[in-house]
């Protein structure tokens, strides 16, 4: 059999387990390293040369972000069963009130038609 007693074997196991430390940097250190490297790389870029491509990429990124936010808001509204119906009713009321104020007489209808034509000329022509 063995000359080593079980108690001494347990002592040696606990000593080796307590001496081990996690290897490598922590998550916050890795994140800081990544951010510093990203800042260095972005600092080397001449942003004045980006021109229209940079602007186009920025606009696309903003549009994608806006669509994501709108989808989250619409999904949240649809989560509540009564809220979409109330919003639809509110929309009908607002359109009805606007129609009553702006379309009841021929003068008001002509004024709305002129505003629409002026906006169309301004932006399309």
LUMZA-595306 format. One record per residue (C-alpha): residue in three letters; chain; z, y, x. Coordinates in steps of 0.1 Angstrom, whole numbers, plus 2048, in hexadecimal, padded with zeros to 3 digits. Example, Ala and Ser with C-alpha at 12.3 -4.5 7.8 and 13.67 -1.06 7.14 Angstrom:
# LUMZA-595306
@residuo = ALA	cadena = A	Z = 84E	Y = 7D3	X = 87B $
@residuo = SER	cadena = A	Z = 847	Y = 7F5	X = 889 $
# end
This chain:
# LUMZA-595306
@residuo = UNK	cadena = A	Z = 800	Y = 800	X = 800 $
@residuo = UNK	cadena = A	Z = 802	Y = 824	X = 80A $
@residuo = UNK	cadena = A	Z = 81D	Y = 835	X = 81F $
@residuo = UNK	cadena = A	Z = 819	Y = 856	X = 80C $
@residuo = UNK	cadena = A	Z = 831	Y = 85B	X = 7EF $
@residuo = UNK	cadena = A	Z = 824	Y = 867	X = 7CD $
@residuo = UNK	cadena = A	Z = 839	Y = 886	X = 7CF $
@residuo = UNK	cadena = A	Z = 82A	Y = 891	X = 7F0 $
@residuo = UNK	cadena = A	Z = 807	Y = 88B	X = 7E2 $
@residuo = UNK	cadena = A	Z = 80E	Y = 8A1	X = 7C4 $
@residuo = UNK	cadena = A	Z = 81B	Y = 8BD	X = 7DB $
@residuo = UNK	cadena = A	Z = 7FC	Y = 8BC	X = 7EF $
@residuo = UNK	cadena = A	Z = 7E6	Y = 8BE	X = 7D0 $
@residuo = UNK	cadena = A	Z = 7F9	Y = 8DD	X = 7C2 $
@residuo = UNK	cadena = A	Z = 7F6	Y = 8EE	X = 7E4 $
@residuo = UNK	cadena = A	Z = 7D0	Y = 8EA	X = 7E5 $
@residuo = UNK	cadena = A	Z = 7CC	Y = 8F6	X = 7C1 $
@residuo = UNK	cadena = A	Z = 7E1	Y = 915	X = 7C6 $
@residuo = UNK	cadena = A	Z = 7CF	Y = 91F	X = 7E6 $
@residuo = UNK	cadena = A	Z = 7AD	Y = 91F	X = 7D5 $
@residuo = UNK	cadena = A	Z = 7A0	Y = 941	X = 7CA $
@residuo = UNK	cadena = A	Z = 781	Y = 949	X = 7B5 $
@residuo = UNK	cadena = A	Z = 763	Y = 94E	X = 7CC $
@residuo = UNK	cadena = A	Z = 74B	Y = 96C	X = 7C9 $
@residuo = UNK	cadena = A	Z = 74F	Y = 98F	X = 7BC $
@residuo = UNK	cadena = A	Z = 75C	Y = 996	X = 799 $
@residuo = UNK	cadena = A	Z = 745	Y = 9A0	X = 77C $
@residuo = UNK	cadena = A	Z = 74E	Y = 9C5	X = 77F $
@residuo = UNK	cadena = A	Z = 746	Y = 9C4	X = 7A4 $
@residuo = UNK	cadena = A	Z = 725	Y = 9B4	X = 79D $
@residuo = UNK	cadena = A	Z = 71D	Y = 9CD	X = 782 $
@residuo = UNK	cadena = A	Z = 726	Y = 9EA	X = 799 $
@residuo = UNK	cadena = A	Z = 70F	Y = 9DB	X = 7B4 $
@residuo = UNK	cadena = A	Z = 6F3	Y = 9D7	X = 79B $
@residuo = UNK	cadena = A	Z = 6F7	Y = 9FB	X = 78F $
@residuo = UNK	cadena = A	Z = 6F7	Y = A09	X = 7B2 $
@residuo = UNK	cadena = A	Z = 6D7	Y = 9F5	X = 7BB $
@residuo = UNK	cadena = A	Z = 6C7	Y = A01	X = 79B $
@residuo = UNK	cadena = A	Z = 6D0	Y = A25	X = 7A2 $
@residuo = UNK	cadena = A	Z = 6C2	Y = A22	X = 7C5 $
@residuo = UNK	cadena = A	Z = 6A1	Y = A15	X = 7B8 $
@residuo = UNK	cadena = A	Z = 69F	Y = A2F	X = 79D $
@residuo = UNK	cadena = A	Z = 6A8	Y = A4A	X = 7B6 $
@residuo = UNK	cadena = A	Z = 68A	Y = A41	X = 7CB $
@residuo = UNK	cadena = A	Z = 671	Y = A46	X = 7AF $
@residuo = UNK	cadena = A	Z = 65E	Y = A67	X = 7AD $
@residuo = UNK	cadena = A	Z = 662	Y = A6E	X = 788 $
@residuo = UNK	cadena = A	Z = 64A	Y = A8C	X = 789 $
@residuo = UNK	cadena = A	Z = 62D	Y = A73	X = 78F $
@residuo = UNK	cadena = A	Z = 634	Y = A5F	X = 76F $
@residuo = UNK	cadena = A	Z = 621	Y = A77	X = 759 $
@residuo = UNK	cadena = A	Z = 613	Y = A6B	X = 739 $
@residuo = UNK	cadena = A	Z = 61A	Y = A46	X = 73F $
@residuo = UNK	cadena = A	Z = 63F	Y = A4D	X = 742 $
@residuo = UNK	cadena = A	Z = 63F	Y = A62	X = 723 $
@residuo = UNK	cadena = A	Z = 62C	Y = A47	X = 710 $
@residuo = UNK	cadena = A	Z = 644	Y = A2C	X = 71B $
@residuo = UNK	cadena = A	Z = 661	Y = A42	X = 711 $
@residuo = UNK	cadena = A	Z = 652	Y = A49	X = 6EF $
@residuo = UNK	cadena = A	Z = 64C	Y = A24	X = 6EA $
@residuo = UNK	cadena = A	Z = 670	Y = A1C	X = 6F4 $
@residuo = UNK	cadena = A	Z = 67E	Y = A36	X = 6DC $
@residuo = UNK	cadena = A	Z = 669	Y = A28	X = 6C0 $
@residuo = UNK	cadena = A	Z = 674	Y = A05	X = 6C6 $
@residuo = UNK	cadena = A	Z = 698	Y = A10	X = 6C8 $
@residuo = UNK	cadena = A	Z = 694	Y = A24	X = 6A7 $
@residuo = UNK	cadena = A	Z = 685	Y = A05	X = 696 $
@residuo = UNK	cadena = A	Z = 6A2	Y = 9EF	X = 6A1 $
@residuo = UNK	cadena = A	Z = 6BB	Y = A09	X = 694 $
@residuo = UNK	cadena = A	Z = 6A9	Y = A0D	X = 673 $
@residuo = UNK	cadena = A	Z = 6A8	Y = 9E7	X = 66F $
@residuo = UNK	cadena = A	Z = 6CD	Y = 9E4	X = 675 $
@residuo = UNK	cadena = A	Z = 6D4	Y = A00	X = 65C $
@residuo = UNK	cadena = A	Z = 6BE	Y = 9F0	X = 641 $
@residuo = UNK	cadena = A	Z = 6CD	Y = 9CD	X = 647 $
@residuo = UNK	cadena = A	Z = 6EF	Y = 9DC	X = 643 $
@residuo = UNK	cadena = A	Z = 6E6	Y = 9EE	X = 623 $
@residuo = UNK	cadena = A	Z = 6D6	Y = 9CE	X = 615 $
@residuo = UNK	cadena = A	Z = 6F6	Y = 9BB	X = 61E $
@residuo = UNK	cadena = A	Z = 708	Y = 9CC	X = 601 $
@residuo = UNK	cadena = A	Z = 6FA	Y = 9BF	X = 5E0 $
@residuo = UNK	cadena = A	Z = 6FD	Y = 9DF	X = 5CB $
@residuo = UNK	cadena = A	Z = 6F4	Y = 9F9	X = 5E6 $
@residuo = UNK	cadena = A	Z = 6CE	Y = 9F4	X = 5E6 $
@residuo = UNK	cadena = A	Z = 6CD	Y = 9F8	X = 5C0 $
@residuo = UNK	cadena = A	Z = 6E2	Y = A18	X = 5C2 $
@residuo = UNK	cadena = A	Z = 6CB	Y = A26	X = 5DD $
@residuo = UNK	cadena = A	Z = 6AC	Y = A1E	X = 5C8 $
@residuo = UNK	cadena = A	Z = 6BC	Y = A30	X = 5AA $
@residuo = UNK	cadena = A	Z = 6C4	Y = A4E	X = 5C0 $
@residuo = UNK	cadena = A	Z = 6A0	Y = A4F	X = 5CC $
@residuo = UNK	cadena = A	Z = 693	Y = A4E	X = 5A9 $
@residuo = UNK	cadena = A	Z = 6AB	Y = A6A	X = 59F $
@residuo = UNK	cadena = A	Z = 6A1	Y = A80	X = 5BD $
@residuo = UNK	cadena = A	Z = 67B	Y = A7B	X = 5B6 $
@residuo = UNK	cadena = A	Z = 680	Y = A82	X = 591 $
@residuo = UNK	cadena = A	Z = 694	Y = AA2	X = 599 $
@residuo = UNK	cadena = A	Z = 67A	Y = AAE	X = 5B2 $
@residuo = UNK	cadena = A	Z = 65E	Y = AA7	X = 59A $
@residuo = UNK	cadena = A	Z = 670	Y = ABA	X = 57E $
@residuo = UNK	cadena = A	Z = 675	Y = AD8	X = 595 $
@residuo = UNK	cadena = A	Z = 652	Y = AD8	X = 5A5 $
@residuo = UNK	cadena = A	Z = 639	Y = AC9	X = 58C $
@residuo = UNK	cadena = A	Z = 643	Y = AD5	X = 56A $
@residuo = UNK	cadena = A	Z = 62B	Y = AF3	X = 568 $
@residuo = UNK	cadena = A	Z = 608	Y = AF8	X = 575 $
@residuo = UNK	cadena = A	Z = 612	Y = B14	X = 58C $
@residuo = UNK	cadena = A	Z = 62C	Y = AFD	X = 59D $
@residuo = UNK	cadena = A	Z = 613	Y = AE1	X = 5A0 $
@residuo = UNK	cadena = A	Z = 5F9	Y = AF9	X = 5AF $
@residuo = UNK	cadena = A	Z = 614	Y = B05	X = 5C8 $
@residuo = UNK	cadena = A	Z = 61C	Y = AE1	X = 5D2 $
@residuo = UNK	cadena = A	Z = 5F7	Y = ADA	X = 5D6 $
@residuo = UNK	cadena = A	Z = 5F2	Y = AF8	X = 5EC $
@residuo = UNK	cadena = A	Z = 610	Y = AEE	X = 602 $
@residuo = UNK	cadena = A	Z = 601	Y = ACC	X = 607 $
@residuo = UNK	cadena = A	Z = 5DF	Y = ADA	X = 610 $
@residuo = UNK	cadena = A	Z = 5EE	Y = AF2	X = 629 $
@residuo = UNK	cadena = A	Z = 602	Y = AD6	X = 639 $
@residuo = UNK	cadena = A	Z = 5E3	Y = AC1	X = 63B $
@residuo = UNK	cadena = A	Z = 5CF	Y = ADD	X = 64B $
@residuo = UNK	cadena = A	Z = 5EA	Y = AE4	X = 664 $
@residuo = UNK	cadena = A	Z = 5EE	Y = AC0	X = 670 $
@residuo = UNK	cadena = A	Z = 5CD	Y = AAF	X = 66A $
@residuo = UNK	cadena = A	Z = 5B3	Y = ACA	X = 66E $
# end
